[in-house]
Amino acid sequence: NRAIELDPSMSKAYLRKGTACMKLDEYQTAKTAFEAGASLAPEDSRFTNFIKECEERIAEENAALPKPSVADSTGAPPSNAPAVGDVPRPASVVAPPRPKFRHEFYQKPEEVVVTIFAKNIPAENVSIDYGEQILSVTINIPGEEPYCLQARLFGKIIPAKCRYQVLSTKIEIRLAKAEAIQWTSLEYTKDVSVPYKINVSTAAHRPSYPSSKPRGVDWDRLEAEVKKEEKEEKLDGDAALNKFFQDIYRDADEDTRRAMQKSFLESNGTVLSTNWTEVGARKVEATPPDGMELKKWEH
């Protein structure tokens, strides 16, 4: 909510709010957030999928609510009761049960990460197979029907480089892309848009999110400027002295660091030496500053 207040045009903030509300079972609020995000980033299929899921959950909740029937003062049956001789109406269509476990995905230039939100599943109960463009997941649940996810993937993968991990709250599957293209969805569909290649730079890649802003923020440049300001910041007193020692420690080799640690600890903070040859051969005695006296307290 705070992010939306600061930047109402940030679609990612609405996505995060919607997913949080869904986990709190606040589906109507979640749907409103997803609809707002979809208007800002219509090309992001996640909003459409989440809106559809919210509508299904809302319909299920409404169907589960009891419908009280009230008779009038004459004792006649309620108005919604069928009269004698009426042709019975066909039964309402029951919505298909939703999958036992929810799954979602995100991607990097070199891989797609699929997350199945299944809690406390033993690793031996999970079976995952990879094909050139197929993902097959089976989770065996004692006393229940097994959960199956059979997906024809959006793009081709490299099965030998794919891997998965079973955690306490989820199952994380990492699919190695055969090509560095942008997947617009996890599964292949006929009406899928033409994928475009992702430019992978030699520098560390950071995930990008859709934005309706006319100009993006160069976060790498901003981070470099902040680090430069911190480095050039002029400090006074103890702060300047602490920074001086921190810089020495950061740029020092292993022996120098050991000397600084040993001398500082053994002297109770009164000596700081960088000479390991001297410090390593003996115990460093405490040396009080000029005009002060060193006292030992008995416990």
N, C-alpha and C positions, 0 to 999 in steps of 0.2 A: 504493500500500500504506500509505503514511503517512497519507493522508487517511482511509482506512478505519479505521485504528487510532484516529484522533482522533474520528471520528464514524461508527460502524458503520451508522447509519441513513441515510447520504447515498447515494441511488441514483446520483447523478452520478459518484461516485467509482468505483463498480462498472462503470459504462458506460465510463469512461476506461480503467480497467484492462483491461477486455475488449477494447476496440479496440486497445490497445497490444499485448496478447498475440497478437491475430490477425495483426498486422503482423510479429510474430516467429514466425509459424506455430505458436504454442502454442495449438492450438484447444481442447484439453481444459480447460486452465486458463481460457481465455477463456469457454468455455461455462459453467463453474462461476461465474465472476464475473457473467455476464449473468443466470444463474438467480437469483443472490442479489439483483441489482438489480431483476429483474422482480417478486420477492416484495415489494419495498418500493414499487415504482411500477407496479402491474399495468396502469394505463391508458396507459403509454408503449409504443407499438407497436414502438419501436426494439429493445427487448430481445427481443421475439418474433422479429423478423426476423433479428437477429444470432444467436440461438440456433439457428434453422433453418439459417443459413449455416454455423455451426460443425458441426452434425450432418452436413451434406453434405460438408464438408471432411474430417471424421474418417472418414466412410464411404469416401471416395476413398482416403485414406491406408491404411486397412485392406485395401481391395481390391488395392492395389498391392504389399502385402507378399507375398513368396514363401511358398508352403505346401510345406514339405519332406515327401517321402514316404519312409517307412522300412520296409524289408522285414524280416520276422522271421527267426529263425535257420534255419528250414526252407527258406528261399528262396521262400516263398509271396509273392504280391503283397501290397502294403500293404492294410490293412483298408478304406481309403477307395476302393480301385480297384474298378470294376464287375466282377462275376463274369460268366463266360461264360453267355450266355442271358438275362442281366438286361435289362430294358427300359431303354434310355438315358433319363436324366433330361433334362428341358428345360433349355436354357441359361438362366443367370441374366440378369435384366433389367439392361441397362447404363443407369446414370443419365445423363440428358441433360447435355451439356457446359455448364459454368457460363459466364456471360458473360465475354468477354475483359477487360472493364474493370468495376471495381466503382463504384457510385455511391451517394450518400447526399444528404440534404438537411437544412437547418435553416431557420428562418423568423423573420421580424420582423413587426411589425404591418402593414407596408406591402409586404413582398416575401417571396418564397421563394427561397432560394439553393440551387441544385442543383450538386453537385460530382461530376465524373466523373474518376476517378483514372487518367488516361492520360498517360504520360510521353513527352516529346520528340516531340510530334505537331506537324507544321508547321501554321500557321494556315490555309493554303490547302487543307489536307486535311479541314477541319472545316466541315460545313454544318449550320446550325440554323435551323429554321422554327418560327414560333409561330402558333397559332390561338386562338380565343376560349377554348378549354379543352383545347388540344392542344399538346404539345411533341414535336418531331421532331428527333432528332439523328443525324447520319450522320458517321462517321469513316472515311475511306478509308485503308487500310493497304496499301502496295505489296506485291504477292505474296500477299496474304491476302484473305479475305472481309471486306467492310466491316462495321464495328460499327454497329448501329442501335439506337436507343432511341426507341420510339414509345409515348407515354404519354397516356392521357386523364387529365387532371389532376383533383385533388380539387375545385378551385374554378376560377372563371373568372379570366382574367388580362387585362391591357391590352397587346396585342402591340406597340404603338408605343413603349411605355416599357420593354420588355424588352431586355436586352443580355447579351453574354457576353464572356469574355476567355480566351484560350488562353495558359496559362502553361507553364513547363518541366516541372512535375510533375502538372498537372491542368488541367481545363477547368471554369471557373466560370461558371454561368449564373444570371442574376438575373431572376426572374419578378415583374413588378409585379402585385400583387393588385388585382382589381376591387373586392373588398370586404375590409374589415379583419376577417376571420374566422380562427379557428384551424384550420389544416389538420391533421387527425389522421394523414394519410398523404400521400404524394406523388401517388398515383394514386387515381382514383375507384373505389369498390367499392359493390355493392348494399347490403351490410350495414354501411355506414359510419354512425357515430353523428351525431347532429344537431350541426352546427358552432355554436360560440358566438362572439359578436363580442368583439373585443379592445378594451378601453378604452385609447385613446391619449391620454395627457396632454400638456400643452403643454411640460412639461419633457422633457429628453433621456430617451429610453426605453432601458431596459436589458433584455436577454433574460432571461426567467424559465425556470427549470428545475423539473421536478417534484420534490417533496420529501415525505417521510412525516412530517416534524416537525409537531407540533401547532401551533407558532407559527413564523412566518417571521421572519428578521432584517431589520430596516429598514437596509439598507446605506447608503442616502443619508443617513439621520440619523447613522449611525455615522461616516461620512466627514466630515460637517459638524462633529461633535464633535471629531474628531481634528485637523482644520484649526484649530478654535477654540483647542484646547489648545496647538498649535504656535505660534499667533500670540500667545497670552498667556504663553507660557513665558518665565520670567525667566532670562537668561543673565548670566554674569560674565566679566570680563577681555576677552581677544581675541575670544571667541565673541560677546559682546555687541556689540563694536565692528564685527565683520564683519557681523553681522545688521543693525546700524544702516545701514551703507553699502549692503547689499543692498536694504534697504527703500527707501532714497533712489533707487537705480538703477532699481528695479522701477516706482516711481511717477513717474519723471522723464520729461520729453519728450525728443525726439530730440537736440536741441542739448545738453541737459544730459548725456545719456549720452555723446555724442561728446567733450564736454569732460572728463568723468571718465576715459574711456579714454585720450585723448591725453595728459593731464597725468600720469597714472599711469605710462604706458609711457615717455614721454620723460624723466621725472625718476627713472627706475629705482625707482619705488615710494615716493618720498619726498614727493610732492605729489599731492593729489587735489582738483581744482577742478571746480566746477559752472558756471563762467562761460565760455561758449563764445566770447563776444565778445573776451574777454581772451586765452584760451588759443589760439583759432584764428589769431590774428594773429602769433604768435611761437612759438619753441621754448621749451618749459618746462625750465628748468634745475633740476638736482637740488639740493635743500636738505636738508642733513643735520640731524638733531635736535640740540637743545642738548647741548653737551658731547661731540659726536662730530665726526669729521673725514672729509671725502669724499676718497677716493683713486681714481684711475683705474689700472686694471691694463692693462699692455701685453701683447698676445697674440703 
